[in-house]
Amino acid sequence: MKKLNLLFKSLFYTITPFLFLFSCSPTVISIDDTNGVLGKTNAPVSVELILNKNQINAAEDGRLALIDPTIADADPIPVQLESTRENTDAHVVFIMPDGNPGIRNFELIENKSPINDRVKVIQDSKSGQVIIEEADEKVLQYNYQTVYKKDVVRPSNDKNVKPVFSRVSGVYFDEYLKSHPEINKDTIVSTSIYAVPRSDYIHPLYGLNGEMLTRDWPDSGHPHHRAIFWAWPEVEYGSERGDIYALQRVFARPTGNIKFSEGPVYAQVVAENLWMWEDTEPIVREHAVIRVYRSTTNSRIIDLTIKLLALKDSITIATRFTNSYGGLNLRMQTPESQEISFFTDEAESKPVRAWSDFNGVFKGDDSPSGLMVLQHHDNPDYPGDWAEYPDLAWVQPTFPALGTRYPLSTEKALILRYRLIVHVGGKPGTDISEKRWDAYNEASAPIYNFETAEQ
C-alpha cells in the first residue's frame, strides 16, 4: 500500500493510503496517480488533512481550491469540504483533472470570492421532490414523495401518446383474483395490480446534453417500473411474502428525515424511508445517499449508497424466484441503436472488476450517450450477477446471490454501493472501463461513512 504523508510547515503528519500531502508555504498536495487511473477518469478524490481556520472558512464559503503550479494561468480546481472534526482534521473532495500518470502536485489556495459554478439541490415546494441541478440544468430528480401517474415526467414528445396496457400476468395474478372475484380475469389489465403510486426512486436522469435517459411508469405491462430504484421482488417477513419491487404488500414511505448539501464539487441527498408492511407496520429503516458530482467534458459521476436495517426479526430479501431480477433496478428509455453490455472478471482475477453499460441515441440528442454502472467490491456477495432484458431497455447488477435469501439484521445494517456514470458516446473501451472501476475502488475514492456522518 502506498502511504499518504502531510508536511504542514514544520509538522509531519501521516494520513490515509494513496495520497501524499505536504506543504512548506503554500500547502502542496501531492497525489500518487502512477497508473493514471484518477486523472484519465476525472475521478473524485477524498483527502484527509489538517486545515487552519482560514482554510476551513474558505472551504465553507466555496473559496478553497487547488491549482497546478506547472501550468501557467491554470484554472482553479474546486475543493469541497466533506467533513471536519473539532475544526482540525478535515476531509476535502475534488475532481482529479486529466494529466500524465505519476505524482501529481497541486497547491491549496484560498480564492477571494466563491466559485460560481455549483451543483445545487432544490426541493420543490409543491411536490416535495428533490431536484439536483448544475448550471441551471436539471441533472436528476429524486422522488422522495409519492408520484401518481398524472405527475410522471416524460419526454416532451411522448406527452400525447395514448397508453396501451397489456393483459395481466405474473406472480400476484391468482392472489389478486381471489380477493376480487367480481373481475373477469380475461379483461383485467396490468394497471389493476401494478400501476400503484410510488416513491423513493430516481427519475428522470438526464444525459450531458439534456436527453432523458430513464423511464417511469411505462405504458405497457410493467407500470411498476420506475427508472432507477432499489427494491426486491421477494421480501419475506416471517412466513409472509411481499414485493416492494412490484408494489405489493410492502412499500417504501418517506419519514421526512432528509438532508441536503451542495457545493462546487458535488450535491448530496441523504433520505430516510421506512418499509411499511401492508402500508401500516414499519419493518425496515432505509437510508439512501445520492451524491452527484460536477460534470466533466465527457461524463458525470453519481454515487449511490443504500443502507437497510431491519426493525423486525425474520426479514429476508431475494431476487424473483431467487434466480433472476432484483436489487438495483434500472429501466431506461428505449433509444435508437440500443446496446447493452456487461462484464465481470474471472473469479481468480486480482482484482475482480464488474461493470455494465447501456447506450444508444436517446430522444433529445442526435449523438449516442449512455449509463455505466460499477459495483463496489465491498458489497456483500460481490460481484453480483448481471441481468439484462433488452426488450425492456434494462440491465442491472442483481443482489443477493443466486439461490439465496439475504437476512436483514436488526443490529448490523446491509450497505450496498454503486457508481453510475453518465457518459457521451457509445460503449466505452475496456481500458477506460477498467480505470473507472479502479478509481471507484481505490482508497482515495470518497465513500459515504454513515457512522461518521451520524456523529
Phi and psi in degrees as a GROMACS rama.xvg file:
@    title "Ramachandran Plot"
@    xaxis  label "Phi"
@    yaxis  label "Psi"
@TYPE xy
-74.3354  163.357  LYS-2
-114.071  149.631  LYS-3
-111.529  127.108  LEU-4
-128.302  141.339  ASN-5
-118.879  121.422  LEU-6
-111.577  104.2  LEU-7
-106.754  105.758  PHE-8
54.9976  -115.497  LYS-9
-97.8331  6.40751  SER-10
-100.514  141.902  LEU-11
-111.638  129.96  PHE-12
-139.025  127.595  TYR-13
-96.9826  135.045  THR-14
-134.875  -161.188  ILE-15
-54.3125  150.877  THR-16
-61.9944  155.871  PRO-17
91.2529  -12.2928  PHE-18
-127.63  145.318  LEU-19
-112.242  125.732  PHE-20
-119.99  126.148  LEU-21
-150.432  160.298  PHE-22
-157.11  146.562  SER-23
-112.553  -78.7532  CYS-24
-167.569  111.818  SER-25
-79.7004  178.606  PRO-26
-69.1972  131.808  THR-27
-115.809  131.255  VAL-28
-107.725  123.515  ILE-29
-116.4  126.721  SER-30
-119.919  130.562  ILE-31
-83.9502  105.883  ASP-32
-123.045  52.7059  ASP-33
-55.6746  -39.0476  THR-34
-91.1873  2.1008  ASN-35
71.0764  15.241  GLY-36
-66.6751  -44.3349  VAL-37
-74.5283  -48.0779  LEU-38
-68.7594  -41.3859  GLY-39
-68.4177  -19.553  LYS-40
-109.9  2.08971  THR-41
48.5465  51.7782  ASN-42
-81.2409  146.542  ALA-43
-70.1529  141.267  PRO-44
-126.99  135.362  VAL-45
-106.637  131.574  SER-46
-124.421  131.704  VAL-47
-100.822  127.373  GLU-48
-156.715  176.295  LEU-49
-101.245  124.449  ILE-50
-110.897  143.925  LEU-51
-81.6935  175.045  ASN-52
-62.138  -37.9956  LYS-53
-63.9847  -40.5067  ASN-54
-68.5639  -38.1754  GLN-55
-63.8329  -43.532  ILE-56
-62.0102  -40.8765  ASN-57
-63.6174  -40.7888  ALA-58
-64.4241  -44.3192  ALA-59
-65.3636  -28.411  GLU-60
-86.5663  -5.0294  ASP-61
78.4746  25.1103  GLY-62
-106.771  -6.79972  ARG-63
-81.0537  137.312  LEU-64
-154.103  171.397  ALA-65
-118.487  152.097  LEU-66
-133.5  151.454  ILE-67
-91.5179  109.05  ASP-68
-67.8576  -12.6397  PRO-69
-84.6995  -8.38252  THR-70
-113.271  119.535  ILE-71
-67.0034  138.462  ALA-72
53.6682  35.9245  ASP-73
-66.5664  141.651  ALA-74
-68.3479  142.144  ASP-75
-66.9752  144.277  PRO-76
-99.3057  115.61  ILE-77
-59.7691  142.261  PRO-78
-123.448  136.04  VAL-79
-121.083  135.206  GLN-80
-75.9115  119.282  LEU-81
-89.5994  -42.671  GLU-82
-163.527  154.428  SER-83
-132.856  158.749  THR-84
-135.644  114.207  ARG-85
55.4461  32.608  GLU-86
57.0447  26.0938  ASN-87
-125.355  -80.4296  THR-88
-63.6574  137.532  ASP-89
-143.561  151.712  ALA-90
-111.991  127.027  HIS-91
-120.754  152.94  VAL-92
-128.145  139.556  VAL-93
-147.576  164.961  PHE-94
-93.922  122.773  ILE-95
-68.9899  122.896  MET-96
-75.6457  159.189  PRO-97
-64.5452  149.631  ASP-98
177.843  176.535  GLY-99
-70.4582  144.898  ASN-100
-59.9084  148.789  PRO-101
132.656  -159.263  GLY-102
-80.0335  123.482  ILE-103
-107.982  124.043  ARG-104
-107.367  135.046  ASN-105
-135.806  145.345  PHE-106
-97.267  135.471  GLU-107
-87.2578  123.763  LEU-108
-128.746  161.752  ILE-109
-114.376  114.462  GLU-110
-73.763  156.338  ASN-111
-74.1786  -31.0938  LYS-112
-128.76  155.518  SER-113
-63.8826  151  PRO-114
-71.3872  126.149  ILE-115
-71.2086  -39.1544  ASN-116
-73.6166  113.17  ASP-117
-127.975  151.907  ARG-118
-93.3703  120.018  VAL-119
-110.281  152.288  LYS-120
-116.248  129.904  VAL-121
-129.387  129.064  ILE-122
-102.57  118.312  GLN-123
-60.4703  125.686  ASP-124
-67.8996  -24.4706  SER-125
-91.0832  -50.5248  LYS-126
-86.968  -23.9419  SER-127
80.1857  0.552282  GLY-128
-78.0973  155.483  GLN-129
-106.988  126.362  VAL-130
-117.278  132.661  ILE-131
-109.34  130.243  ILE-132
-128.008  154.537  GLU-133
-137.044  130.894  GLU-134
52.9139  41.3753  ALA-135
63.7429  16.1393  ASP-136
-111.629  137.144  GLU-137
-68.8462  134.514  LYS-138
-99.827  -49.0324  VAL-139
-161.144  166.437  LEU-140
-125.728  128.637  GLN-141
-99.8425  117.37  TYR-142
-86.9685  91.5888  ASN-143
-80.9118  -34.9889  TYR-144
-96.6929  169.263  GLN-145
-63.7329  135.845  THR-146
-111.72  127.158  VAL-147
-101.34  161.775  TYR-148
-56.7424  -36.9765  LYS-149
-66.2398  -19.8562  LYS-150
-99.1663  1.36257  ASP-151
-64.2306  135.332  VAL-152
-85.4269  123.242  VAL-153
-126.949  160.829  ARG-154
-56.3759  145.133  PRO-155
-57.4265  -34.1986  SER-156
-83.0383  4.07308  ASN-157
-105.974  -1.12306  ASP-158
-66.6967  -27.1899  LYS-159
-102.275  12.2415  ASN-160
-76.4011  129.991  VAL-161
-77.3129  126.441  LYS-162
-62.5837  140.521  PRO-163
-127.936  116.749  VAL-164
-109.834  145.134  PHE-165
-88.8553  163.846  SER-166
-62.3619  143.065  ARG-167
-78.2976  148.191  VAL-168
-156.312  170.429  SER-169
126.798  -175.712  GLY-170
-61.8504  -37.1507  VAL-171
-98.0167  7.06382  TYR-172
-60.6462  -50.4151  PHE-173
-63.6754  -40.3403  ASP-174
-63.5836  -39.6999  GLU-175
-65.017  -42.0668  TYR-176
-64.4415  -35.2694  LEU-177
-62.6716  -37.9521  LYS-178
-87.915  -6.42449  SER-179
-134.079  66.944  HIS-180
-65.7769  -17.4134  PRO-181
-76.0597  -11.0645  GLU-182
-93.228  134.427  ILE-183
-76.2356  118.662  ASN-184
-63.7986  -20.3789  LYS-185
-81.3011  -10.3522  ASP-186
-113.408  -12.4049  THR-187
-67.8368  140.643  ILE-188
-119.093  170.321  VAL-189
-62.0946  -27.5828  SER-190
-62.0107  -25.5195  THR-191
-63.798  -28.6346  SER-192
-112.005  -45.4892  ILE-193
-102.619  -13.3913  TYR-194
-83.4063  75.0612  ALA-195
-111.746  133.389  VAL-196
-54.0209  142.926  PRO-197
-143.769  166.726  ARG-198
-148.323  -178.508  SER-199
67.2723  59.5986  ASP-200
-161.584  166.05  TYR-201
-101.686  121.186  ILE-202
-174.56  135.731  HIS-203
-81.9367  158.024  PRO-204
-111.169  130.907  LEU-205
-107.55  151.295  TYR-206
-78.2683  176.788  GLY-207
-68.8355  -16.7153  LEU-208
-107.918  18.3092  ASN-209
87.3972  2.34079  GLY-210
-76.9324  141.587  GLU-211
-80.5881  123.475  MET-212
-94.5078  -30.7646  LEU-213
-106.139  164.644  THR-214
-131.429  136.373  ARG-215
-123.348  142.863  ASP-216
48.5864  57.435  TRP-217
-60.9691  142.889  PRO-218
-80.6777  72.7608  ASP-219
-160.17  -154.414  SER-220
-82.1218  7.6296  GLY-221
-131.912  56.7035  HIS-222
-65.926  -16.1324  PRO-223
-75.6706  -14.201  HIS-224
-63.8327  133.456  HIS-225
-141.905  64.1499  ARG-226
58.4707  -115.341  ALA-227
-105.159  109.146  ILE-228
-143.802  152.542  PHE-229
-114.784  111.988  TRP-230
-164.241  159.467  ALA-231
-127.877  133.576  TRP-232
-66.8455  -23.4352  PRO-233
-125.875  103.745  GLU-234
-113.699  110.182  VAL-235
-101.078  130.736  GLU-236
-122.427  99.357  TYR-237
65.4985  -123.514  GLY-238
-94.9756  1.91526  SER-239
-99.9684  155.579  GLU-240
-130.158  132.154  ARG-241
-123.218  -177.41  GLY-242
-146.747  91.9333  ASP-243
-72.6973  -17.8818  ILE-244
-69.9727  -50.8789  TYR-245
-95.7356  11.2714  ALA-246
62.8294  53.0628  LEU-247
-129.04  116.309  GLN-248
76.3413  -30.6097  ARG-249
-133.655  135.989  VAL-250
-138.737  145.939  PHE-251
-85.9569  124.483  ALA-252
-125.827  137.165  ARG-253
-70.0887  143.944  PRO-254
-96.6435  -13.5343  THR-255
91.8677  -7.89301  GLY-256
-86.8962  93.0411  ASN-257
-138.041  135.765  ILE-258
-124.846  145.436  LYS-259
-124.067  150.188  PHE-260
-145.655  152.598  SER-261
-149.593  166.695  GLU-262
174.56  -170.013  GLY-263
-75.5471  -12.3793  PRO-264
-108.501  -42.2857  VAL-265
-155.115  162.79  TYR-266
-120.595  149.677  ALA-267
-141.482  142.107  GLN-268
-122.861  129.739  VAL-269
-120.47  110.87  VAL-270
-121.838  135.772  ALA-271
-102.589  134.847  GLU-272
-132.463  156.875  ASN-273
-114.69  134.843  LEU-274
-82.1604  119.536  TRP-275
-106.959  116.296  MET-276
-75.2588  126.172  TRP-277
53.4286  26.1059  GLU-278
61.5413  21.7526  ASP-279
-131.678  -35.6555  THR-280
-110.68  118.859  GLU-281
-71.66  128.857  PRO-282
-122.04  -22.0628  ILE-283
-141.947  136.405  VAL-284
-100.272  123.193  ARG-285
-113.981  137.777  GLU-286
-120.722  128.177  HIS-287
-114.044  127.263  ALA-288
-115.31  119.684  VAL-289
-118.14  113.339  ILE-290
-115.186  120.993  ARG-291
-111.471  118.46  VAL-292
-89.5885  156.161  TYR-293
-60.1975  147.578  ARG-294
-78.2025  155.125  SER-295
-110.503  -171.096  THR-296
-60.636  -37.7776  THR-297
-117.12  -6.36708  ASN-298
-158.79  166.572  SER-299
-139.509  135.746  ARG-300
-102.203  134.732  ILE-301
-129.658  119.465  ILE-302
-99.6965  131.78  ASP-303
-121.521  125.952  LEU-304
-126.679  129.66  THR-305
-119.646  128.658  ILE-306
-119.872  127.511  LYS-307
-125.28  123.091  LEU-308
-125.276  120.925  LEU-309
-67.6296  140.829  ALA-310
-103.025  -9.98827  LEU-311
-132.396  158.283  LYS-312
-78.5805  163.258  ASP-313
62.977  47.922  SER-314
-116.49  126.491  ILE-315
-128.738  156.827  THR-316
-126.938  149.879  ILE-317
-156.585  161.559  ALA-318
-74.0194  169.994  THR-319
-60.3163  123.498  ARG-320
58.4369  15.3766  PHE-321
60.9061  17.9471  THR-322
-141.052  16.6316  ASN-323
-141.81  -112.022  SER-324
-101.389  155.612  TYR-325
145.013  147.679  GLY-326
121.597  -124.132  GLY-327
-85.6887  112.736  LEU-328
-107.32  138.874  ASN-329
-133.668  110.42  LEU-330
-105.535  114.218  ARG-331
-99.8531  161.512  MET-332
-62.9475  152.01  GLN-333
-88.4966  108.369  THR-334
-89.9075  166.308  PRO-335
-71.4622  149.836  GLU-336
55.6543  41.8927  SER-337
-59.6921  135.519  GLN-338
-136.737  126.222  GLU-339
-118.494  132.921  ILE-340
-145.208  155.242  SER-341
-152.235  157.472  PHE-342
-148.214  138.345  PHE-343
-140.17  129.972  THR-344
-62.4661  159.469  ASP-345
-62.4756  150.727  GLU-346
-58.056  -31.4117  ALA-347
-84.8515  -2.49047  GLU-348
-69.0151  153.648  SER-349
-135.587  107.387  LYS-350
-83.7055  172.933  PRO-351
-97.055  108.628  VAL-352
-94.525  153.746  ARG-353
-150.792  122.359  ALA-354
-151.501  162.573  TRP-355
-133.302  164.558  SER-356
-145.657  139.647  ASP-357
-128.213  123.096  PHE-358
-147.223  165.564  ASN-359
168.412  -169.298  GLY-360
-103.74  107.727  VAL-361
-89.8166  153.161  PHE-362
-59.6276  134.401  LYS-363
105.234  -7.25556  GLY-364
-152.936  139.649  ASP-365
-87.2747  -9.37926  ASP-366
-109.411  155.027  SER-367
-69.3856  150.105  PRO-368
-152.388  173.828  SER-369
-168.122  -176.762  GLY-370
-132.984  121.616  LEU-371
-101.392  144.26  MET-372
-123.06  127.111  VAL-373
-111.169  136.48  LEU-374
-92.2667  139.243  GLN-375
-84.4698  138.271  HIS-376
-69.299  -14.0544  HIS-377
-84.5509  -6.02219  ASP-378
-61.8439  138.654  ASN-379
-57.3138  148.681  PRO-380
61.3648  20.781  ASP-381
-66.9005  141.045  TYR-382
-85.5451  142.713  PRO-383
-71.1  147.643  GLY-384
-69.1188  152.317  ASP-385
-94.9156  141.89  TRP-386
-125.642  134.038  ALA-387
-129.958  143.022  GLU-388
-136.697  84.6118  TYR-389
-56.0095  -36.9229  PRO-390
-65.8744  -19.6514  ASP-391
-105.317  7.64645  LEU-392
53.3034  61.9312  ALA-393
-145.299  131.372  TRP-394
-148.921  136.876  VAL-395
-148.435  153.195  GLN-396
-87.5888  121.59  PRO-397
-87.96  156.798  THR-398
-154.856  140.272  PHE-399
-83.0407  -165.72  PRO-400
-62.934  153.459  ALA-401
-56.0655  138.692  LEU-402
77.5139  12.1998  GLY-403
-127.6  160.065  THR-404
-121.341  127.217  ARG-405
-90.7515  121.335  TYR-406
-79.8263  127.502  PRO-407
-85.3966  134.08  LEU-408
-96.2117  150.921  SER-409
-86.572  -6.94369  THR-410
-114.102  -42.4929  GLU-411
-117.465  120.067  LYS-412
-74.401  148.883  ALA-413
-81.422  129.653  LEU-414
-124.039  126.035  ILE-415
-120.327  135.488  LEU-416
-127.053  137.777  ARG-417
-142.672  148.485  TYR-418
-113.904  125.9  ARG-419
-102.313  132.92  LEU-420
-123.402  109.815  ILE-421
-80.4918  128.684  VAL-422
-138.898  159.596  HIS-423
-89.6806  159.255  VAL-424
85.6256  175.761  GLY-425
-82.3638  -149.774  GLY-426
-58.6303  125.015  LYS-427
-67.2794  151.966  PRO-428
-70.3224  163.179  GLY-429
-61.1061  -39.8868  THR-430
-63.1123  -48.7302  ASP-431
-69.296  -32.6129  ILE-432
-64.9062  -44.055  SER-433
-61.6144  -43.3435  GLU-434
-64.6218  -37.8237  LYS-435
-63.0311  -43.6839  ARG-436
-65.012  -43.5112  TRP-437
-60.8704  -42.8886  ASP-438
-63.1721  -38.5853  ALA-439
-68.7466  -30.0005  TYR-440
-102.417  6.96552  ASN-441
-79.239  160.731  GLU-442
-66.6663  -21.1049  ALA-443
-79.4217  -10.5161  SER-444
-69.5402  134.353  ALA-445
-66.02  122.335  PRO-446
-121.903  124.378  ILE-447
-66.0831  124.617  TYR-448
-107.208  109.375  ASN-449
-64.2135  -39.4075  PHE-450
-64.1168  -46.0052  GLU-451
-66.0688  -41.9697  THR-452
-65.5168  -29.5552  ALA-453
-88.4308  -4.34139  GLU-454
